[in-house]
Amino acid sequence: MTTYRRRISEREFGAMEIGEYPAGDALSAALTGLTFGGWVVCLSDLSAPWGVSLPGGRLGAAHIVLSGRCFVTMAGSGARVELSEDELVFLPADRVHKVSDAPDTDAIEASQIAGLQVADSFALSLALGGGGERTRILTISFSTGSDLHTQIFAGLPELIKLSLNSVSNQAQLRATLQAIEVEMATAHPGYLAILRRLAEIFFVQLMRAVSLSDVSDRGWLFALSDPRLQKALGLMHNQFARPWRLADLARACGMSRTSFCDRFAEKVGVPPMTYLNRVRMSEATQRLKAPGARIADVAEQVGYASAASFSRAYRDIVGSSPSEVSRSPGVEPLFPATASS
């Protein structure tokens, strides 16, 4: 038996290339390619009355109640959840929202809080409120240079409430949160580098918890609960440069072309080949941003025989040319997230 990233059988290993994940582990394959461009960790000690309006705009955000209780209310839709100790809420699109001790408490804009930085990456301990009932909240948010999150989060509600007492990986989540608290409290040399990595670990653990929950019955994360679709997604992310045909993917999943195509589109939200092409272009976008990247090399790396065919496909799917992206200072989302139902 051979060990590589996880314990796998000889049969599995024989079909893998070095650097690949097993085809069934689509979550690892997708999230490994999701680069974090920024992160925020904020540990807040709050006393009633208190309320903070947060601007959103990141890949996602999570508020974890360590003690006490709070309400999280979305601007616009008015969707709201109440959280108690050992509960968290995940905001897949991190839109504008309010966190407060009560639904009707006025909120101060986050930009008005002294000491709160406006930066891509930072850690902050915050004390706020009027001296009443106390609440302690850990907030973790992320930004990214990839657009794949729009597919990963497709179909999710704008607020996802989970209890640390009921998720299947609660021990791992609690250990990570405890480590974050310790690093925030001690602030020893190197703690910011450690916090960045802990924030990324928390994100992956949170995605695992969400994928195993029952908050939705459609979308990329919930397609992972279907072993056949999980295998197809793993192959697309892990071997995106291969010249896949629809029949190849259907055969790998033990399904007919029609059944596979219909089930994939129903669960993931787009046809299989559309999704595969988006994976390729997302990979290409990140590679084009690398210093000294050559379009011909990137084309080959994502499965195209020529730079010309790659450029045509890239423009059709992304809406701009590879050369425009390689010259731009940042990476904009390629496939804007649609409103959740």
FITOR-142799 format. One record per residue (C-alpha): residue number from 0; x, y, z. Coordinates in Angstrom, 2 decimals. Layout:
<rs>
{num = NUM; x = X; y = Y; z = Z} $
...
</rs>
This chain:
<rs>
{num = 0; x = 0.00; y = 0.00; z = 0.00} $
{num = 1; x = 1.27; y = 3.44; z = -0.95} $
{num = 2; x = 0.63; y = 6.65; z = 0.93} $
{num = 3; x = 0.24; y = 9.91; z = -0.97} $
{num = 4; x = -1.74; y = 12.81; z = 0.52} $
{num = 5; x = -4.19; y = 10.23; z = 1.87} $
{num = 6; x = -4.02; y = 6.46; z = 2.19} $
{num = 7; x = -5.07; y = 4.97; z = -1.12} $
{num = 8; x = -5.13; y = 1.48; z = -2.56} $
{num = 9; x = -2.62; y = 0.09; z = -5.03} $
{num = 10; x = -5.36; y = -0.03; z = -7.64} $
{num = 11; x = -6.09; y = 3.69; z = -7.21} $
{num = 12; x = -2.43; y = 4.62; z = -7.15} $
{num = 13; x = -1.70; y = 2.72; z = -10.35} $
{num = 14; x = -4.03; y = 5.03; z = -12.27} $
{num = 15; x = -2.61; y = 8.24; z = -10.83} $
{num = 16; x = 0.24; y = 10.47; z = -11.82} $
{num = 17; x = 2.48; y = 12.10; z = -9.24} $
{num = 18; x = 0.91; y = 15.35; z = -8.08} $
{num = 19; x = -2.66; y = 14.21; z = -8.69} $
{num = 20; x = -5.45; y = 13.63; z = -6.20} $
{num = 21; x = -7.64; y = 10.53; z = -6.32} $
{num = 22; x = -10.47; y = 11.18; z = -8.77} $
{num = 23; x = -13.08; y = 10.93; z = -6.02} $
{num = 24; x = -11.57; y = 13.79; z = -4.02} $
{num = 25; x = -12.95; y = 16.65; z = -6.10} $
{num = 26; x = -12.95; y = 18.96; z = -3.08} $
{num = 27; x = -9.17; y = 18.72; z = -2.69} $
{num = 28; x = -8.58; y = 19.05; z = -6.43} $
{num = 29; x = -10.76; y = 22.17; z = -6.70} $
{num = 30; x = -9.64; y = 23.92; z = -3.53} $
{num = 31; x = -5.95; y = 23.28; z = -4.18} $
{num = 32; x = -6.31; y = 25.49; z = -7.25} $
{num = 33; x = -8.17; y = 28.17; z = -5.32} $
{num = 34; x = -5.52; y = 30.70; z = -4.32} $
{num = 35; x = -6.26; y = 33.05; z = -1.45} $
{num = 36; x = -5.40; y = 36.63; z = -2.24} $
{num = 37; x = -6.28; y = 37.92; z = 1.22} $
{num = 38; x = -7.73; y = 36.98; z = 4.56} $
{num = 39; x = -9.07; y = 38.62; z = 7.69} $
{num = 40; x = -9.28; y = 37.19; z = 11.21} $
{num = 41; x = -11.11; y = 39.31; z = 13.78} $
{num = 42; x = -11.75; y = 38.31; z = 17.39} $
{num = 43; x = -14.47; y = 40.55; z = 18.83} $
{num = 44; x = -15.46; y = 41.03; z = 22.48} $
{num = 45; x = -18.84; y = 42.74; z = 22.37} $
{num = 46; x = -21.28; y = 44.01; z = 24.99} $
{num = 47; x = -24.90; y = 44.99; z = 24.39} $
{num = 48; x = -26.07; y = 47.07; z = 22.76} $
{num = 49; x = -23.82; y = 46.68; z = 19.74} $
{num = 50; x = -24.11; y = 46.39; z = 15.98} $
{num = 51; x = -21.65; y = 46.45; z = 13.07} $
{num = 52; x = -22.41; y = 46.82; z = 9.36} $
{num = 53; x = -19.89; y = 44.93; z = 7.23} $
{num = 54; x = -19.26; y = 45.83; z = 3.56} $
{num = 55; x = -18.75; y = 42.31; z = 2.21} $
{num = 56; x = -17.07; y = 41.92; z = -1.15} $
{num = 57; x = -14.84; y = 38.95; z = -0.37} $
{num = 58; x = -14.86; y = 35.32; z = -1.43} $
{num = 59; x = -16.76; y = 34.36; z = 1.69} $
{num = 60; x = -17.05; y = 35.10; z = 5.39} $
{num = 61; x = -17.89; y = 33.16; z = 8.52} $
{num = 62; x = -18.95; y = 34.39; z = 11.97} $
{num = 63; x = -18.46; y = 31.88; z = 14.79} $
{num = 64; x = -20.05; y = 32.58; z = 18.17} $
{num = 65; x = -17.63; y = 31.51; z = 20.90} $
{num = 66; x = -19.92; y = 32.72; z = 23.70} $
{num = 67; x = -23.16; y = 34.68; z = 23.96} $
{num = 68; x = -25.47; y = 35.21; z = 20.98} $
{num = 69; x = -26.00; y = 37.49; z = 17.99} $
{num = 70; x = -28.10; y = 38.14; z = 14.89} $
{num = 71; x = -26.77; y = 38.29; z = 11.33} $
{num = 72; x = -28.99; y = 40.17; z = 8.86} $
{num = 73; x = -28.41; y = 40.50; z = 5.11} $
{num = 74; x = -28.86; y = 43.92; z = 3.52} $
{num = 75; x = -31.34; y = 43.89; z = 0.68} $
{num = 76; x = -33.07; y = 40.55; z = 1.20} $
{num = 77; x = -33.42; y = 40.98; z = 4.96} $
{num = 78; x = -32.59; y = 37.29; z = 5.49} $
{num = 79; x = -31.61; y = 36.77; z = 9.12} $
{num = 80; x = -30.26; y = 34.08; z = 11.42} $
{num = 81; x = -29.83; y = 34.01; z = 15.19} $
{num = 82; x = -26.66; y = 32.42; z = 16.48} $
{num = 83; x = -25.87; y = 31.05; z = 19.93} $
{num = 84; x = -22.68; y = 29.68; z = 21.44} $
{num = 85; x = -20.98; y = 27.03; z = 19.25} $
{num = 86; x = -22.93; y = 28.07; z = 16.16} $
{num = 87; x = -21.61; y = 29.71; z = 13.01} $
{num = 88; x = -22.95; y = 31.30; z = 9.87} $
{num = 89; x = -21.22; y = 31.13; z = 6.50} $
{num = 90; x = -21.86; y = 33.78; z = 3.84} $
{num = 91; x = -20.76; y = 32.27; z = 0.50} $
{num = 92; x = -20.90; y = 35.56; z = -1.39} $
{num = 93; x = -20.08; y = 37.86; z = 1.56} $
{num = 94; x = -22.60; y = 40.53; z = 0.66} $
{num = 95; x = -23.30; y = 43.58; z = 2.83} $
{num = 96; x = -24.67; y = 42.44; z = 6.19} $
{num = 97; x = -25.18; y = 43.46; z = 9.80} $
{num = 98; x = -24.05; y = 41.61; z = 12.92} $
{num = 99; x = -25.74; y = 42.80; z = 16.13} $
{num = 100; x = -26.95; y = 41.84; z = 19.58} $
{num = 101; x = -30.60; y = 42.33; z = 18.51} $
{num = 102; x = -32.34; y = 42.73; z = 15.14} $
{num = 103; x = -33.33; y = 46.36; z = 15.78} $
{num = 104; x = -30.00; y = 47.59; z = 17.18} $
{num = 105; x = -28.46; y = 50.37; z = 15.08} $
{num = 106; x = -25.18; y = 49.38; z = 13.44} $
{num = 107; x = -22.00; y = 51.35; z = 13.07} $
{num = 108; x = -20.20; y = 51.08; z = 9.74} $
{num = 109; x = -17.09; y = 48.93; z = 10.02} $
{num = 110; x = -15.06; y = 51.71; z = 8.40} $
{num = 111; x = -15.91; y = 53.96; z = 11.37} $
{num = 112; x = -14.41; y = 51.62; z = 13.98} $
{num = 113; x = -11.08; y = 52.90; z = 15.26} $
{num = 114; x = -8.20; y = 50.56; z = 14.49} $
{num = 115; x = -10.06; y = 48.54; z = 11.88} $
{num = 116; x = -7.75; y = 48.35; z = 8.90} $
{num = 117; x = -8.70; y = 48.48; z = 5.26} $
{num = 118; x = -6.34; y = 45.86; z = 3.88} $
{num = 119; x = -6.37; y = 42.52; z = 2.12} $
{num = 120; x = -4.79; y = 40.61; z = 4.98} $
{num = 121; x = -4.80; y = 41.37; z = 8.69} $
{num = 122; x = -5.69; y = 40.12; z = 12.14} $
{num = 123; x = -7.50; y = 42.24; z = 14.72} $
{num = 124; x = -8.83; y = 41.99; z = 18.26} $
{num = 125; x = -11.82; y = 44.29; z = 18.75} $
{num = 126; x = -13.78; y = 45.50; z = 21.81} $
{num = 127; x = -17.09; y = 47.27; z = 21.23} $
{num = 128; x = -20.44; y = 47.91; z = 22.89} $
{num = 129; x = -22.38; y = 49.47; z = 25.71} $
{num = 130; x = -21.41; y = 47.29; z = 28.67} $
{num = 131; x = -24.40; y = 44.91; z = 28.76} $
{num = 132; x = -24.71; y = 41.21; z = 27.89} $
{num = 133; x = -21.43; y = 39.94; z = 26.47} $
{num = 134; x = -20.76; y = 38.08; z = 23.22} $
{num = 135; x = -17.49; y = 36.82; z = 21.79} $
{num = 136; x = -17.30; y = 36.26; z = 18.01} $
{num = 137; x = -14.53; y = 35.05; z = 15.73} $
{num = 138; x = -14.85; y = 36.35; z = 12.17} $
{num = 139; x = -12.86; y = 34.85; z = 9.29} $
{num = 140; x = -13.12; y = 36.07; z = 5.71} $
{num = 141; x = -11.25; y = 35.42; z = 2.48} $
{num = 142; x = -10.57; y = 36.93; z = -0.91} $
{num = 143; x = -9.16; y = 35.16; z = -3.93} $
{num = 144; x = -7.52; y = 35.69; z = -7.29} $
{num = 145; x = -9.57; y = 32.87; z = -8.81} $
{num = 146; x = -13.11; y = 32.89; z = -10.15} $
{num = 147; x = -13.80; y = 29.19; z = -9.48} $
{num = 148; x = -15.58; y = 30.05; z = -6.25} $
{num = 149; x = -18.55; y = 31.25; z = -8.30} $
{num = 150; x = -19.02; y = 27.65; z = -9.42} $
{num = 151; x = -18.15; y = 26.08; z = -6.06} $
{num = 152; x = -20.73; y = 28.29; z = -4.31} $
{num = 153; x = -23.39; y = 28.02; z = -7.01} $
{num = 154; x = -26.79; y = 27.05; z = -5.61} $
{num = 155; x = -25.98; y = 27.90; z = -2.00} $
{num = 156; x = -28.27; y = 30.12; z = 0.08} $
{num = 157; x = -26.81; y = 33.49; z = 1.10} $
{num = 158; x = -26.73; y = 32.47; z = 4.78} $
{num = 159; x = -25.73; y = 28.98; z = 5.94} $
{num = 160; x = -26.11; y = 28.26; z = 9.64} $
{num = 161; x = -24.23; y = 25.33; z = 11.16} $
{num = 162; x = -23.77; y = 24.03; z = 14.67} $
{num = 163; x = -20.30; y = 22.93; z = 15.73} $
{num = 164; x = -22.00; y = 20.27; z = 17.81} $
{num = 165; x = -23.60; y = 18.57; z = 14.82} $
{num = 166; x = -21.17; y = 18.82; z = 11.88} $
{num = 167; x = -19.35; y = 15.61; z = 11.08} $
{num = 168; x = -15.89; y = 17.18; z = 11.33} $
{num = 169; x = -16.53; y = 19.15; z = 14.51} $
{num = 170; x = -13.32; y = 17.94; z = 16.20} $
{num = 171; x = -11.15; y = 19.30; z = 13.38} $
{num = 172; x = -13.05; y = 22.59; z = 13.19} $
{num = 173; x = -12.82; y = 23.12; z = 16.94} $
{num = 174; x = -9.09; y = 22.37; z = 16.94} $
{num = 175; x = -8.48; y = 24.93; z = 14.18} $
{num = 176; x = -10.60; y = 27.59; z = 15.89} $
{num = 177; x = -8.82; y = 26.99; z = 19.19} $
{num = 178; x = -5.44; y = 27.34; z = 17.46} $
{num = 179; x = -6.57; y = 30.64; z = 15.92} $
{num = 180; x = -7.63; y = 31.93; z = 19.35} $
{num = 181; x = -4.27; y = 30.98; z = 20.85} $
{num = 182; x = -2.33; y = 32.71; z = 18.08} $
{num = 183; x = -4.48; y = 35.83; z = 18.43} $
{num = 184; x = -3.96; y = 35.89; z = 22.20} $
{num = 185; x = -0.19; y = 35.34; z = 22.22} $
{num = 186; x = 0.86; y = 37.14; z = 19.01} $
{num = 187; x = 4.30; y = 35.53; z = 19.07} $
{num = 188; x = 6.67; y = 36.19; z = 16.14} $
{num = 189; x = 5.34; y = 34.53; z = 13.02} $
{num = 190; x = 1.73; y = 34.49; z = 14.22} $
{num = 191; x = 0.41; y = 36.29; z = 11.13} $
{num = 192; x = 1.90; y = 33.64; z = 8.84} $
{num = 193; x = 0.36; y = 30.94; z = 11.03} $
{num = 194; x = -3.02; y = 32.69; z = 11.07} $
{num = 195; x = -3.06; y = 32.86; z = 7.28} $
{num = 196; x = -2.55; y = 29.12; z = 7.04} $
{num = 197; x = -5.05; y = 28.39; z = 9.79} $
{num = 198; x = -7.61; y = 30.55; z = 7.99} $
{num = 199; x = -7.10; y = 28.53; z = 4.82} $
{num = 200; x = -7.38; y = 25.26; z = 6.75} $
{num = 201; x = -10.59; y = 26.50; z = 8.35} $
{num = 202; x = -12.00; y = 27.36; z = 4.93} $
{num = 203; x = -11.38; y = 23.85; z = 3.59} $
{num = 204; x = -12.81; y = 22.29; z = 6.74} $
{num = 205; x = -15.86; y = 24.55; z = 6.45} $
{num = 206; x = -16.39; y = 23.52; z = 2.82} $
{num = 207; x = -16.29; y = 19.89; z = 3.94} $
{num = 208; x = -18.87; y = 20.58; z = 6.64} $
{num = 209; x = -21.17; y = 22.41; z = 4.21} $
{num = 210; x = -20.87; y = 19.69; z = 1.57} $
{num = 211; x = -21.96; y = 17.08; z = 4.12} $
{num = 212; x = -24.86; y = 19.15; z = 5.45} $
{num = 213; x = -28.42; y = 19.34; z = 4.15} $
{num = 214; x = -28.72; y = 23.10; z = 3.59} $
{num = 215; x = -29.28; y = 22.63; z = -0.17} $
{num = 216; x = -30.00; y = 19.88; z = -2.67} $
{num = 217; x = -28.23; y = 21.41; z = -5.65} $
{num = 218; x = -24.95; y = 23.09; z = -6.52} $
{num = 219; x = -21.33; y = 22.02; z = -6.83} $
{num = 220; x = -20.74; y = 21.24; z = -3.18} $
{num = 221; x = -23.79; y = 19.01; z = -2.98} $
{num = 222; x = -22.97; y = 17.19; z = -6.20} $
{num = 223; x = -20.04; y = 15.81; z = -4.18} $
{num = 224; x = -22.51; y = 13.67; z = -2.22} $
{num = 225; x = -23.21; y = 11.76; z = -5.45} $
{num = 226; x = -20.27; y = 9.32; z = -5.87} $
{num = 227; x = -20.60; y = 9.28; z = -9.67} $
{num = 228; x = -20.69; y = 13.03; z = -10.10} $
{num = 229; x = -17.92; y = 13.40; z = -7.53} $
{num = 230; x = -15.71; y = 11.25; z = -9.71} $
{num = 231; x = -16.48; y = 13.36; z = -12.79} $
{num = 232; x = -15.76; y = 16.59; z = -10.92} $
{num = 233; x = -12.52; y = 15.15; z = -9.59} $
{num = 234; x = -11.39; y = 14.18; z = -13.08} $
{num = 235; x = -12.25; y = 17.63; z = -14.47} $
{num = 236; x = -10.28; y = 19.46; z = -11.79} $
{num = 237; x = -7.44; y = 16.98; z = -11.52} $
{num = 238; x = -6.89; y = 16.27; z = -15.21} $
{num = 239; x = -8.35; y = 19.34; z = -16.89} $
{num = 240; x = -5.74; y = 19.25; z = -19.70} $
{num = 241; x = -6.88; y = 15.85; z = -20.96} $
{num = 242; x = -8.96; y = 15.86; z = -24.19} $
{num = 243; x = -12.13; y = 14.77; z = -22.42} $
{num = 244; x = -15.21; y = 13.89; z = -24.40} $
{num = 245; x = -18.65; y = 13.69; z = -22.86} $
{num = 246; x = -18.67; y = 9.95; z = -23.50} $
{num = 247; x = -15.34; y = 9.54; z = -21.66} $
{num = 248; x = -16.62; y = 11.26; z = -18.52} $
{num = 249; x = -19.91; y = 9.38; z = -18.60} $
{num = 250; x = -18.06; y = 6.06; z = -18.98} $
{num = 251; x = -15.72; y = 6.90; z = -16.09} $
{num = 252; x = -18.80; y = 7.43; z = -13.92} $
{num = 253; x = -20.55; y = 4.26; z = -15.10} $
{num = 254; x = -23.42; y = 6.21; z = -16.66} $
{num = 255; x = -24.91; y = 6.71; z = -20.09} $
{num = 256; x = -24.15; y = 9.99; z = -21.85} $
{num = 257; x = -27.72; y = 11.19; z = -21.50} $
{num = 258; x = -28.09; y = 10.23; z = -17.82} $
{num = 259; x = -24.72; y = 11.74; z = -16.94} $
{num = 260; x = -25.38; y = 14.99; z = -18.80} $
{num = 261; x = -28.86; y = 15.40; z = -17.31} $
{num = 262; x = -27.79; y = 14.58; z = -13.75} $
{num = 263; x = -24.71; y = 16.81; z = -13.91} $
{num = 264; x = -26.68; y = 19.79; z = -15.24} $
{num = 265; x = -29.39; y = 19.28; z = -12.62} $
{num = 266; x = -27.01; y = 19.09; z = -9.67} $
{num = 267; x = -24.18; y = 21.42; z = -10.70} $
{num = 268; x = -26.25; y = 23.92; z = -12.68} $
{num = 269; x = -24.40; y = 23.83; z = -16.03} $
{num = 270; x = -23.68; y = 21.09; z = -18.61} $
{num = 271; x = -20.52; y = 19.01; z = -18.05} $
{num = 272; x = -18.47; y = 20.41; z = -20.93} $
{num = 273; x = -19.40; y = 23.97; z = -20.02} $
{num = 274; x = -18.14; y = 23.33; z = -16.51} $
{num = 275; x = -14.94; y = 21.69; z = -17.80} $
{num = 276; x = -14.19; y = 24.66; z = -20.05} $
{num = 277; x = -14.70; y = 27.04; z = -17.13} $
{num = 278; x = -12.25; y = 25.01; z = -15.05} $
{num = 279; x = -9.71; y = 25.21; z = -17.86} $
{num = 280; x = -10.13; y = 28.95; z = -18.26} $
{num = 281; x = -9.90; y = 29.53; z = -14.52} $
{num = 282; x = -6.64; y = 27.59; z = -14.46} $
{num = 283; x = -5.45; y = 29.50; z = -17.50} $
{num = 284; x = -6.28; y = 32.86; z = -15.91} $
{num = 285; x = -4.17; y = 32.13; z = -12.85} $
{num = 286; x = -1.28; y = 30.93; z = -15.00} $
{num = 287; x = -1.50; y = 33.96; z = -17.30} $
{num = 288; x = -1.00; y = 36.21; z = -14.26} $
{num = 289; x = 2.31; y = 34.57; z = -13.38} $
{num = 290; x = 5.38; y = 36.70; z = -14.18} $
{num = 291; x = 6.78; y = 35.85; z = -17.60} $
{num = 292; x = 3.86; y = 33.63; z = -18.58} $
{num = 293; x = 3.67; y = 32.82; z = -22.30} $
{num = 294; x = 0.26; y = 32.30; z = -23.91} $
{num = 295; x = 1.50; y = 29.33; z = -25.94} $
{num = 296; x = 2.76; y = 27.60; z = -22.80} $
{num = 297; x = -0.48; y = 28.25; z = -20.91} $
{num = 298; x = -2.49; y = 26.96; z = -23.86} $
{num = 299; x = -0.61; y = 23.67; z = -23.78} $
{num = 300; x = -0.87; y = 23.42; z = -19.99} $
{num = 301; x = -4.68; y = 23.61; z = -20.07} $
{num = 302; x = -5.14; y = 21.22; z = -22.96} $
{num = 303; x = -5.09; y = 23.23; z = -26.21} $
{num = 304; x = -3.05; y = 22.24; z = -29.24} $
{num = 305; x = -2.28; y = 25.80; z = -30.29} $
{num = 306; x = -2.21; y = 29.31; z = -28.89} $
{num = 307; x = -4.68; y = 30.40; z = -31.58} $
{num = 308; x = -7.36; y = 27.83; z = -30.64} $
{num = 309; x = -6.85; y = 28.59; z = -26.96} $
{num = 310; x = -7.15; y = 32.35; z = -27.54} $
{num = 311; x = -10.40; y = 31.91; z = -29.46} $
{num = 312; x = -11.88; y = 29.70; z = -26.73} $
{num = 313; x = -10.66; y = 32.03; z = -23.99} $
{num = 314; x = -12.26; y = 35.06; z = -25.62} $
{num = 315; x = -15.54; y = 33.18; z = -26.20} $
{num = 316; x = -15.78; y = 32.02; z = -22.57} $
{num = 317; x = -14.13; y = 34.85; z = -20.64} $
{num = 318; x = -14.94; y = 37.80; z = -22.87} $
{num = 319; x = -11.39; y = 39.12; z = -23.12} $
{num = 320; x = -8.19; y = 37.92; z = -24.74} $
{num = 321; x = -5.42; y = 36.06; z = -22.89} $
{num = 322; x = -3.03; y = 38.92; z = -23.61} $
{num = 323; x = -5.39; y = 41.42; z = -21.98} $
{num = 324; x = -5.60; y = 39.29; z = -18.83} $
{num = 325; x = -1.85; y = 38.75; z = -18.66} $
{num = 326; x = -1.28; y = 42.52; z = -18.77} $
{num = 327; x = -3.95; y = 43.42; z = -16.21} $
{num = 328; x = -2.94; y = 44.13; z = -12.58} $
{num = 329; x = -5.57; y = 41.89; z = -11.01} $
{num = 330; x = -7.94; y = 39.03; z = -11.70} $
{num = 331; x = -11.62; y = 39.86; z = -11.93} $
{num = 332; x = -14.31; y = 37.20; z = -11.45} $
{num = 333; x = -14.98; y = 35.61; z = -14.83} $
{num = 334; x = -18.37; y = 34.08; z = -14.10} $
{num = 335; x = -20.35; y = 36.35; z = -11.75} $
{num = 336; x = -22.25; y = 34.47; z = -9.08} $
{num = 337; x = -25.97; y = 34.27; z = -9.72} $
{num = 338; x = -28.55; y = 35.00; z = -7.05} $
{num = 339; x = -29.34; y = 32.02; z = -4.88} $
{num = 340; x = -32.84; y = 30.70; z = -4.79} $
</rs>
